[in-house]
């Protein structure tokens, strides 16, 4: 015979409170508190020197609490990187949805990309990942797959669409996508990552580098159809300027 538990009347107020309380490891406020503390510790000490004890002290939580949310320092660091990436690169690739002017779309995207990649937060994060990747190569690989590789794939999709419209002629689109990002940065990233530059490049410098890079890119891969389209756009702009004058 199996014993059954007697029916127990539950106080409705108590039930509401119980349901409203986040389950262990699910409280977004506490999770954010831990990540904010970790951010300060990683910036101050770097990944290798930082410890979970340092982070618990900085975040103002107990050891028991931090391990409910994150199994180890590596997992915590990856969560921090994902949060930073989501904040910094949010909506960045929406620019590539524009199809009316290929050159200006590439320029606009290239400028946004260069500003983001050379920002202090991104440079600091990449230095930390590079430093940790020697000891934890899997973490470096995941960082690349979830960030740079995803972005690269979006550029490939954009170039493929331009090829289908007859505006570009490219044999190796994967290579061309890498070439485009390199042209938009043109030495800026290396100068920042190695602290040769102590300040981010100016908007004017980025504009000059990106426009020059896009010119070179389109001279290599642009088609006659693109040249005709740009000629028509120029004529339309000149006509509009003449009317407004």
N, C-alpha and C positions, 0 to 999 in steps of 0.2 A: 504494500500500500504506500502510495506516495503522498507525503504531507503537502498540503497547500498552504500558502501564506494567506492569512485573513485579509479581507479588504480593509484598506486604511484610507481614511478620509484625508485628503491633502488640502491644506489651507491654500486658497486661490492666490493670495498675495505672495505666499512663500514660493509657489510654483512660478509665478511671474518673475520673481527675483532670481530663482534658480536658472530659468531659461535665459534671462538677460545677461547672466554672468558668462564671460567667454570661457571656453574649455581651456584646460592647461595647454600652454603654448600657442594659444589662438588670440590673445589680447593684442590688438594692433598698436595700442598706446605703449604697452610694455615692450613690444618688439621694436618699435621705433626708438624707445629710450635706450635699448641695448645697442642698436645700430649706430645711434648718434654718439654714444660713448666709444664704441669701437672705431668710428671714424676719427675721433680726436686722438686716440691712442695710435692708430696706424700712421696718421700724419706725423705725429710726434716721434715715434720710435721705429717706424717701418714694420713690415710684416714679420721678418725674422725675429726681431728683438721683442715684439709685442707678445704678451701672454694673456691667457684668459683671466688670470688674477688682476692684471692691469685693467682689463676691460670691465670686470665686475666693479672694481673700485671707481673707475671713471663714470660708469653708467649708474652707479648707486643701486645695484641689485646684488642679490646673493648668488653664490656659486650654484646652488640648487636651481635657482630661477633661470640663470643663463643657459644651463644645460638642458632645460626643458624646451628651450627655443632653438638652440644650436648645439649640434653634437661635438663640434670642435672649432678651432680657430679658422681652419680652412673654409668650413661651411659658412661661418659668420662673415668672413671676408668676401666670399662669393655673393652672399646676400647683399652686402654693402655695395659691391660693384654693380649688381643688377639694379639696385635702387637708384644709384647715381646715373647709370646709363638711361634708365627710364625717364629720369628728370631732364638730363642734358640733351638727349637726342630725340625727345618726344616730338612727333610731327615733322621731323626734319625732312623725311623723304616724301612728304606731301607735295613738295615743290616739283617733283618729277612727274606729277600727274598732269602738269600743264603741257599741251601739245601744239599750241598756236605759233610758238616761236622757239625753234630748237636752240639757237645760239643763246638767246637770253635766258632760257631755262637752264642750260648748262652753266652759264655764268652765275646765275642766282644760286643754284645748288652748290657750285664750287665755292662760292664765297661763304655760304653757311657752313659747309663742310670744313673749310680752313679755319674759320673762327672757332668752331667746336673742338676740332682736333688740337689746336694750339692753346686752348684755354688752360688755366692753371690746374683746374680739377682733373681734366682728362690727362694732362701730362703727369701729374702726381700719381694717378691711378695706374697708368701704364708703367711708370717706373717701378711701382710696387709689385705689379704682376710680373714684370721682367725679372725682378730680384727673386721672386718666389718660385718662378718656373723652373729654375735649375734643380731645385729640391723636389718640387711637385709639378712635373711636366703636364700631368693630366689637367691641372687647374689652368695652366696657360693655354692648353688646347681648347678647353671649354670657353675660356674668355674670348678666344679668337672666333670660335664657331658662333657664339651668341651675339657677338658685336660686329667686328670688322667683316666677317664672312657674310653675315646677313645683309649688311649694307652693300657689300660688293654684289651680291645676287640681285639686289634691287636696281643697281646701276646697269647690270647686264640686261635685266628685263626692259629697262628704259631704252637702251641702245638697240635691242632686238626690235622694239616697236618702231623706232626711227628707221631701221633697215627695211622693215615691212612697208613703211610709207615711201620708200625710195629716196630718203634723204641722206642715208649713210651707206657706204659699201665697206664692209669689214669681214675679213676672212676668219679672224680669231677674236671673237667678241669678249671672251674671258680675259685675254691679254689686254685688249683695248680698254676694258673697264679699269684694270690696274693702271694702265698708262694715264688715263684721264685723272684719277685721283692723285697720282704722282705729279702730274703737271700742275694741278691746282695747289699743291703744297710746295713744290719746287724748292726743297731744302729747308723749309720752315720747320717741319716736324723734327728733323734731326737737330737743328739748332736749339730747339726748345727742350727736347728730351735730354740732351747732354748739357743743358744749362749754359750753352754758349750765349743764348739770349736770356736775359733776366726778366724781360717784359714780353707780353704777347705782341705780335706784329700789329701795326696800325691798320685801320680800315682801308686807307689809301694804298698801303703796300699790298694788302690782300687783293684789293680790286685790280691793281696792276698785274700781279702775278696770275690771278685767275683768268683775266681777259686775255693775257698773252698765251696762257696754256690752252684756252678754248680755241683761240685763233689757230694755234699749231695743230690741235686735234682735228679741227674741221678741215684744215688744208690737207691733212693726210687722208681723212675718211669721208669728207663731204662729197656729194655727187653734184652733177650738173643740175638736177632738179632742185637741190638745196640752193645752189647759186641763183637760179631763176626765182625761187620763192623769196630769197632775201632781196633780190633786185626789185621785185614787185612791192615788197614791204617798204623798201627805201623810197620808192616813187610815191607810195601812199602817204608816207610820213612827210615828204617834201611838199606834197599837194596840200596836206592838212595845215602845215606851217605857213604856206603861202596864203591860204584862206584866212587864217587867224591873224596874220600880219595886216 
